[in-house]
Amino acid sequence: QVQLVESGGGLVQAGGSLRLSCAASGRTFSRYAMGWFRQAPGKEREFVAAISWSTGFIYYADSVKGRFTISRDNAKNTVYLQMNSLKAEDTAVYYCAARGVISTKKNEYDYWGQGTQVTVSS
């Protein structure tokens, strides 16, 4: 089993930036693809970004392209989501997830963190 813990969420003004972190433990972290998802109140959890274990494959939701950057540091067992130019519609609980093969579909991920709240004021 892989354990994931998100951090870095908070309150930020529209146009500002935040960097989320996801610390992983258990098994072999470097061989897992990682994804970021988010869920706003009353809405389904949606895909944000994903990165393969080698960092060679990266995918973003259209809504965050050009603003968010996913990265990972396997030596630190950590995945990051740099969020710039934040908008009110980015307000949500952000979750990181892990699976053996990169995917943009939440149903295909095996392990999930508890989430970190991001609130963007406007």
Buried (B, 14 or more C-beta within 10 A) or exposed (E): EBEBBBEBBEEBEEEBEBEBBBBBEEEEBEEBBBBBBBBBEEEEBBBBBBBBBEEEEBBBBEBBEEBBBBBBEBEEBBBBBBBBEBBEEBBBBBBBBBBEEBBBEBEBBEBBBEBBEBBBEE
